[in-house]
């Protein structure tokens, strides 16, 4: 069926805008886009609304107990429970306008199986690019959803196993984080271990990403050839300059610290001081985003959905966009980060990320104009993935 959306403000995704136009598409892809009016089997009048490419979230987790939040993440759950949670959490992302995600760590590698089910059309959800289990040290950050490695050889084996599993990215945990006892910036994987994983990624043409907080670890990752730095809360001018020189991507995940500092109970995980650490990290990451914008670091959007109170019910994706805008990014550039840049990082820009003829019809209708008021990004009315209506408010 050919669908036409007319009279809409259309954000192309590459920095260009059609103030009042139409887009025609079906399940084969985008058929036409421009200022004219096209014929269709279904014609939707979107006057006063905005059409944009489907959002891309480059950093999420599935299968956790985070939405609805209970009291833990993975520890108590078996494979069946994690799989069920992953299914309905993936489906819930559609209401935020998300049509593609990169899952960067799931217990039991459940995201790898879920990816196949989504590809086969068994589950109506965003397309999934999966990391499987993360690579971490024994008892280190992420160990509840990871393969524990304490030597270079163990890291090499784990990274090669991800390649064998057809993982879309190899995820490393070089530092600690907010969740857990102790400081959130402790270095855990060695420089040699980081390099070993990145070498495997290059050898097999598989991207690498890393949960990394402080400058020493950021520098080690960038020098090793890491594809993307995740979080990077202590990113400074020197690190940003190095990232620009190496073409390293930055995924801030700023909303997770915001939400944890607001919503998480003060007494959660006694001794961890998560609420206090999140509040400090929120200030740090906003400064990191400003530094990255000024330096011209390549950025894409990630929310860390799957962590406490970071989910569609708390408008995680729209809040992440608002933080970038509030840190000085032009609203149009925010949408480039959310669409075109995400597709480039995920290596799917030949298919999605911008609204162009012959690309896959991943697009959303927003009630309002998020270029004027970024909070309108919350008001997603319709979501089309591969030309099919996947969500309607």
N, C-alpha and C positions, 0 to 999 in steps of 0.2 A: 504494500500500500504506500502510495506517495503522499507524504505529509508536507504541508507548507505552513510556515509560521511567517506572518506578515506584520508590517507596521511596528517592528521591534527595533530598539537600539541593539546593534550587533557588535559584540566584542570579538574580534577575530582571534586574538590570543597572541599575536606577534607584535602588538603595539598599535595596530591599526583599528579603526572604528568606522562602522557605518551608522550614521545618526538615525536613519529611518530606512529599513530595508526588509528583505525577505530571504528566507532560506528554504530550499526544497530538498528533501531527502527520503530515502527508503532504506530497507535493510541491506542494500548493496553499497550504500554510502551517501555522501553529500552530492546531490545532482546539480544544484545551482545556488548561487548566493549573490546578492547585489541589491541595488536600489529599486529594481523593478518588482512587479507583482506576478507570481507564477501560478499556474493551474495545479490543482492537486486533488486527491481523493478526500483528504481531510485538510481543511484550511483553518488555522488558528489565528485569530486577531490578537496580537500581543501589544497593542497600543499602551504606552506607559510602562512597558516592561522591557527587560533586557535578556537577550540570548547570548550565551557564552559557551565556550568549549566546556565539556565536563571537567570538573576539578580532578586533580591528581594529588594524592597524598603519598609522599615518598617515605614516610616513616610511621608505621603502625605495628601493633601486635594483636594477635587474635587468640582466643581461647582462654583469656585471663578472667578473673572474677571482678573485673573493674567496672563493668556496666551491665547490670547494676552492681555498684561497689558493695562488697561484703566485708571481708576482713583479711583477705590474702590475695595472692595473684595466681600461683600455680600449685603451691605445695601439696594441697590435699587432693588434687584431681587426677583421675585416671584418664586413659586415652579416649574413652568414650565421652566423658564429660567435656574434656578439652575440645574434642571434635564438634560436639553439639554447640557449645558456646561459640566456637569459631564460625559456624554456619550462620547463626542468627546475628552475630555481631557484624559479619561481612554484609549481610542484607541490610542491616540498620544504617550502614554508611551511605546508602543511596539517598536518604532523606536530606543529607548535607550537600547533595549535588556531586558526590564523588563517583567517578566512573572507572578510575584505575587506581590501584594501590600497590605499594611495595611493602610487603610484610617482612620486617627485619628481626625476626626471632619468634618462634612459637615452640612450645613444649612438644616433644615427640615429632617435630617436623610436620605437624598437622596441616600447616599451610601448603605444603607440597601436594598433599592429596586433595585439599580443597581447591587448589588452583586447577587441577585436572577436572574436577566436577564442574567448576564454573565454565571452563573451556568447552566442556561437553554439553552445556546447557541444562545440566541437572539442577543447578541452583542459580537463582536470579540475584546476582551480586556484581559489584565492580570486578573488572578483570584483575587478576592477581599476579604479581611477580613476587616470588617467594624466596626466602633465605634458608628455610629450614631452621635447625638449631644454631644458636650463636656459638662462637668459639671463645672460651674464657678459661681462667685458671680454676683449679679446684677450690671450691668455696668462695669463688670470686663473684663479682657483680654479673648477674645473668645466669648463674650456675643452675638455677631452678628451671631454665629453659635452654640449657646449653650442653655442649660437649666439652668436658673439662680437660684441659691440656696444660701440662707443666714443663714440657720440653719443646724444643724446636721440631723434633721429629713427630711429636704428637700433634702439633699444629699443622704440619705438612699433611699428615694423614687425614685430619679432620677437614682441611680445606679441599683436599682431593676427593674426599667423600661427598662434599657438597657438589662438586662438579659432576661426580657420578650420579648424584640424585637429580641432576638438571636444575640445580638452584640457579636463580636469576642473579643472585648477588651473594658474596661471602661476607658474613657479618662478624666483626671482631669486637671484643670488649677490653680495650687497653687500660681503661681506668675504672674506678668505682663510680657510684652514682648516689642519687638522693635516697633511693630505697635501700636500706641496709644500715648496719651499725658502722660507725666510723666516718671519716671525712669523705666528701663526695668527689675529691680530686686525686685520690691515691692511685699511683701508677701500678698496674697489675701485670699486663703482658710486657715482656721485654722487647727492646728494639729489634733483636734478632727474630723473635717470634712474629712480630708485626711484619717484618720484611719477608719472612718465609711465606706467610699467607698472601701477601701482595704479589710475590713472585709466582705463586700458583695461579692467582687471578690473571696475571698477564699471560702466562703460558697457555691458559685455556680460554682466553678472551672472555673472562667472567669478571664483572665489576666487583669492587670491594668497598665496604663501608665500615665505619668504626664509631662506636660509642666512646667519645673522648671529650674530656672536660678541660684539661689544663694545657698551657702552652708547650711544655716539654714533650708531652705525648702528641699534641697536634703536629709539632715539628717532625717528630719521628715518623708519624703516619704519612705526612706530605712527602718527605724525602723518600719513603719506601714506595711511593707511587699509588697511594690510596686514591680511590675514585671520589669518595665523599666523606666529609667530616660531619658527624651527627652530634648535635647539641653544641659543642664547642663554647661552653659558657664563658671561658676565660680567654677567648680569642682576642688578641690585641693587634696593633698595627703591624708588628713584625710578622706575626703569623698570617695575617691577611695578605701582606705583600708576598709571602712565600706561596700562599695558595693561588694567588693570581699568576705568579710565575710558572707554577706547575699545572695550572688548569684544574685545580681541585675544587669540587663543589662543596657548598655549605648548606646544611639542613638544620635550621636553628631549633625547631621544636620548642618555641618560646611559651606556648600556651600551657604546656604540662606543668611548668613551675608555677605559673599564675594560678591554675586551678588547684594544685596541691596546696599552695600557700593559703588559699581561701577556704577550701572545703574539707580538707582532710582533718580528722579529729586530732587534737593536740597530743592525746595520749596513745596514738597508734604506734605500734612497735616500740615499746618502752626502750629508751636508750638510743634510739635512732635519730631523734630530734628532726623528723622529716619535715614537719611544718616550718620550723625555723630555717632548715637548710634550703627548703623550696623558696622561702621569701628572699633569702640572700641570692640564690641562683637566679631569681626573676630579675633582680636589678642587674646582675652580671650579664645575662643573656640579652637584655635590651641594649646594653652598651655594646655587646658583641655584634648585634644586628646593625647598629649605627656604624660601627667600624667597618663591617663588611660592605654595607651600602656605599660608604665613602670611598673605599678602596676598589670597588668594582669586582668583588668576589662573585663568582657565579652562584646564584641561590635558587633553590626550589623549596616547595612547601612540604613540611612534615609536622605532624601534630603529637606523635607519641601516643595516639589513641591506644587504649589497652592498659595505660597506667591509671592510677586512681583519679576518678572524676574527670577524666579526659575522654570524651565520648560525644556522640551526636546529641544526646540529651542536654549536654552543656555547651552545645554549639562550638565544639573544639575547632573545627576548620575555619569557620567565620571569624572566631576570635583570634586565630593565628594570623589571618589576613589583616585584621585590625591592628595587631601589634606592629606588623611591618609598616603599615601606613603611619601609625603614631610615632614610629622611629625615624620617619622622614622619607619613606619610599613613596614615589608617585603612585596613585591608585592604579593607573594603567600598568605600571611596572609590577605592581602586586599581582595583577591578573596574568601577566606574562610568567611570573614565578609559578603561579598556580596551574598553568596550562602548558604552554610551549616549553618552558624550562624543565618542568617535571617530565615531560615526554622525552626530551633530549637526554636527561639523566638516566631514564629507564630504558633508553634505546628503542623507543616505540614512536619516535616523532615522524616516521614515514607513514604512520597509520592514524595517529591522534595528536591532540595538543593544540591544533589550530583548526578553524573552520574554513576549509578549502575544498573545492570540488575534487571528488574522487577519494577523499579521505573517509575513514569510518565516521558515521554519524553519531558521535558521542557529544551530546550537547544538553544544556539546561536552560530553563526559563526561570528568571528571577523577577519577582514582583517588586519593581522599583528600579533604581539606578545606583548600583554600588560604586560607580565612579564618582558620584556626588556624595553619597553616604555609604561608606564601606560596610556599615552594619546591615545594609540591605542584602548582603550576601547570605544572611540567615534565611531570607524569604524565598527559598527554592520551591517553585510550584510544580515543575515537571522535570523529569530526568529521562533522557533517551540514551540508551547504550546500544551501539550497533544498529541504530535506526528503530529500535523497539522501545516502547514506553515501559520503563522499569519502575517508575515511581510517580505518583500524582498526589499532591497535598489535599 
